[in-house]
């Protein structure tokens, strides 16, 4: 079964930038045909939607990341990205990608983002 694979996380200092990538593990989903989203889950908290991009490339962001994060999609590579700038300690979480609304069988392992000085 196809899963979505996230990469690009890491340990960074406050104010730094990271770019996350999301791609399918095999064939079976074409990102451009779906509304896709980036989600995150911090320790002890519920998973939350951070950003989404529609098939028409309309984007929307959670208030907490608006102006700092940018979601994008490369249709040729069938890959989605999340550019994260001006990272804050409260951005620390495991980041996941999925369609929106999410489907359980697409959840991958996520990628850990830790923002700490």
MARLUM-760987 format. One record per atom (N, C-alpha, C): residue in one letter; x, y negated, z negated. Coordinates in pm, whole numbers, padded with zeros to 5 digits, always signed. Atoms other than C-alpha are relative to their C-alpha. Layout:
% residues N
AXYZ/...
END
This chain:
% residues 117
X+00085+00119+00000/X+00000+00000+00000/X+00088-00125+00000/X-00080+00122-00009/X+00129-00345+00087/X-00009-00077-00130/X-00006+00092+00112/X+00241-00558-00202/X+00067-00128+00047/X-00068+00125-00030/X+00362-00914-00207/X+00123-00009-00088/X-00129+00001+00068/X+00724-00965-00305/X+00047-00143-00016/X-00046+00134+00030/X+00839-01280-00476/X+00150+00001-00027/X-00144+00014+00026/X+01198-01403-00495/X+00035-00147-00018/X-00049+00136+00009/X+01402-01710-00573/X+00001-00061-00139/X+00000+00053+00135/X+01355-01750-00945/X+00140-00004-00059/X-00129+00007+00067/X+01631-01815-01192/X-00006-00084-00125/X-00015+00084+00121/X+01757-02002-01496/X+00059-00133+00043/X-00047+00133-00039/X+01791-02375-01440/X-00020-00098-00114/X+00017+00105+00099/X+01822-02691-01642/X-00118-00090+00036/X+00107+00096-00030/X+01542-02946-01674/X+00045-00099+00106/X-00030+00092-00109/X+01526-03166-01367/X+00051+00066+00126/X-00053-00072-00115/X+01663-02901-01134/X-00113+00042+00094/X+00094-00047-00102/X+01497-02752-00826/X+00022+00148+00028/X-00004-00138-00047/X+01416-02402-00708/X-00098+00014+00115/X+00097-00033-00105/X+01249-02261-00401/X-00032+00148-00009/X+00048-00137+00006/X+01044-01947-00436/X-00049+00043+00138/X+00049-00057-00125/X+00961-01718-00146/X-00093+00116-00029/X+00096-00111+00013/X+00680-01468-00097/X-00017+00062+00137/X+00018-00070-00126/X+00662-01205+00174/X-00063+00136-00028/X+00058-00132+00021/X+00469-00881+00219/X+00106+00109+00009/X-00095-00111-00001/X+00649-00551+00157/X-00009+00082+00128/X+00017-00071-00126/X+00518-00418+00486/X-00105-00070+00083/X+00106+00061-00080/X+00259-00482+00752/X-00134+00021-00070/X+00132-00018+00058/X-00103-00525+00657/X-00065-00126-00047/X+00060+00128+00036/X-00151-00888+00566/X+00070-00108+00079/X-00053+00114-00073/X-00106-01195+00778/X-00037-00124-00078/X+00025+00111+00091/X-00066-01496+00554/X-00084-00110+00065/X+00068+00112-00065/X-00197-01743+00811/X-00151+00020+00009/X+00143-00029-00009/X-00536-01573+00805/X-00070-00015-00134/X+00055+00004+00135/X-00586-01622+00432/X+00034-00131-00070/X-00043+00099+00098/X-00590-01884+00165/X+00093+00072-00096/X-00102-00062+00084/X-00274-01802-00027/X+00029-00090-00120/X-00027+00078+00119/X-00175-01907-00373/X+00125+00044-00074/X-00105-00030+00098/X+00113-01927-00616/X-00063-00008-00138/X+00051-00008+00136/X+00029-01828-00971/X+00118+00013-00096/X-00106-00021+00099/X+00230-01824-01290/X-00061+00043-00133/X+00043-00045+00131/X+00207-01664-01630/X+00113-00023-00100/X-00097+00027+00106/X+00392-01801-01929/X-00026+00096-00116/X+00017-00092+00113/X+00450-01589-02241/X-00118-00041-00087/X+00113+00024+00088/X+00132-01558-02443/X-00114-00077+00063/X+00105+00077-00066/X-00077-01739-02184/X-00059+00080+00116/X+00063-00065-00115/X-00317-01636-01910/X+00067-00046+00129/X-00052+00037-00131/X-00207-01635-01550/X-00084-00115+00056/X+00069+00116-00053/X-00293-01963-01381/X+00041-00027+00144/X-00029+00039-00137/X-00315-02089-01026/X+00080-00131-00002/X-00087+00117-00004/X-00038-02338-00951/X-00023-00080+00128/X+00016+00068-00128/X-00087-02416-00584/X-00064+00095+00099/X+00055-00084-00106/X-00277-02291-00283/X+00012-00070+00134/X-00006+00051-00136/X-00262-02330+00092/X-00101+00079+00082/X+00103-00066-00080/X-00549-02254+00326/X+00056+00043+00134/X-00042-00042-00134/X-00532-02097+00669/X+00027-00121+00088/X-00023+00123-00074/X-00549-02451+00803/X+00109-00087-00059/X-00112+00066+00067/X-00257-02551+00577/X-00042-00118-00087/X+00039+00095+00103/X-00463-02768+00347/X+00053+00051-00133/X-00061-00041+00126/X-00293-02765+00008/X-00073-00062-00119/X+00057+00051+00125/X-00408-02811-00348/X+00090+00045-00113/X-00093-00026+00108/X-00216-02821-00674/X-00065-00019-00136/X+00038+00025+00139/X-00270-02789-01045/X+00054-00137-00040/X-00042+00134+00042/X-00247-03127-01214/X+00140+00001-00061/X-00128-00007+00071/X+00056-03009-01412/X+00120+00001+00094/X-00113-00009-00094/X+00267-02965-01096/X-00013-00097+00116/X+00024+00092-00112/X+00120-03226-00864/X+00111-00103+00008/X-00108+00095-00020/X+00391-03443-00715/X+00138+00059-00019/X-00130-00065+00023/X+00668-03200-00813/X+00015+00128+00083/X-00004-00127-00074/X+00580-02874-00634/X-00061-00019+00138/X+00055+00001-00135/X+00516-02819-00265/X-00013+00143+00051/X+00025-00132-00057/X+00358-02509-00117/X+00003-00011+00151/X-00007+00002-00146/X+00425-02420+00245/X+00000+00143+00051/X+00008-00132-00061/X+00401-02133+00487/X+00066-00004+00136/X-00062-00016-00131/X+00607-02017+00784/X-00073+00114+00069/X+00081-00104-00065/X+00369-01832+01013/X+00085+00098+00080/X-00086-00090-00080/X+00648-01694+01233/X+00065+00106-00088/X-00065-00094+00091/X+00812-01531+00933/X-00100+00068-00094/X+00102-00053+00091/X+00484-01452+00756/X+00048-00009-00144/X-00059+00025+00132/X+00638-01603+00445/X-00056-00129-00056/X+00050+00118+00069/X+00513-01849+00189/X+00107-00048-00098/X-00102+00058+00086/X+00725-02085-00019/X-00064-00089-00107/X+00037+00099+00100/X+00700-02291-00332/X+00127-00076-00036/X-00113+00086+00035/X+00947-02577-00356/X-00034-00068-00131/X+00024+00054+00134/X+00974-02679-00720/X+00111-00099-00034/X-00095+00105+00035/X+01144-03007-00806/X-00031-00053-00139/X+00017+00062+00132/X+01193-03190-01134/X-00057+00100-00101/X+00052-00107+00086/X+01144-02868-01326/X+00007-00039-00147/X+00012+00028+00142/X+01038-02891-01688/X-00001+00131-00079/X+00004-00123+00081/X+01068-02640-01974/X-00138+00066+00003/X+00134-00058-00002/X+00690-02594-01958/X-00032+00070+00132/X+00017-00077-00125/X+00730-02458-01604/X+00052+00143-00015/X-00052-00134+00023/X+00896-02151-01753/X-00113+00101+00003/X+00105-00100-00019/X+00693-01850-01646/X+00046+00102+00103/X-00015-00091-00114/X+00679-01550-01416/X-00094-00049+00109/X+00076+00054-00112/X+00563-01672-01077/X-00036+00113+00097/X+00055-00100-00090/X+00347-01459-00848/X-00066-00067+00119/X+00080+00046-00112/X+00192-01496-00508/X-00112+00101+00025/X+00114-00085-00029/X-00140-01357-00393/X-00092-00079+00091/X+00105+00073-00071/X-00436-01443-00179/X-00081-00074-00106/X+00088+00071+00091/X-00693-01677-00328/X-00143+00012+00049/X-00023-00056+00134/X-00903-01554-00495/X+00086+00125+00007/X-00098-00109-00003/X-00646-01291-00592/X-00064+00138+00008/X+00038-00140-00007/X-00675-00922-00515/X+00101+00082-00078/X-00088-00071+00094/X-00537-00676-00768/X+00111+00077+00069/X-00100-00085-00063/X-00354-00457-00519/X+00114-00080+00063/X-00108+00082-00055/X-00143-00749-00396/X+00098-00051-00106/X-00093+00050+00101/X+00014-00836-00731/X+00132+00073+00008/X-00133-00057+00001/X+00388-00782-00720/X+00062-00014-00138/X-00072+00007+00127/X+00655-00794-00989/X+00018-00144-00047/X-00022+00139+00034/X+00681-01170-00980/X+00148-00034-00005/X-00137+00045+00014/X+00994-01378-01014/X+00006-00095-00120/X-00010+00076+00124/X+01108-01527-01344/X+00065-00135+00026/X-00056+00135-00002/X+01165-01900-01365/X+00014-00044-00145/X-00028+00048+00135/X+01328-02025-01682/X+00067-00136+00008/X-00053+00136+00000/X+01387-02394-01739/X+00043-00033-00143/X-00052+00020+00136/X+01610-02459-02035/X+00135-00069+00006/X-00130+00064+00010/X+01900-02676-02137/X+00093+00080-00091/
END
